């Protein structure tokens, strides 16, 4: 009896993990990959600057949206970029996140 309950709990846990993995897994993995690259390359590297962009985007729109954008960028060969509003009266704070071609 206890074995059957533990088996069901394990299956439920596995299902939830796999469901979450498919919902945000690829984007989350990409986010982690870019952060690992930034750590390896150092603070003044392009990889570190891009990791900073991803972190700012995360603060702006949340992890789910950033992970979705990372997946889209990966599939289309693009990257995320922060854009300012262009308003002369506003500060240089980013207003939106867009996908742009990689350099």
Secondary structure, 3 states (H helix, E strand, C coil): CHHHHHHHHHHHHHHHHHHHHHHHHHHHHHHHHHHHHHHHHCCCCHHHHHHHHHHHHHHHHCHHHHHHHHHHHHHHCEEEEEEECCCCCCCCCEEEEEEEECC
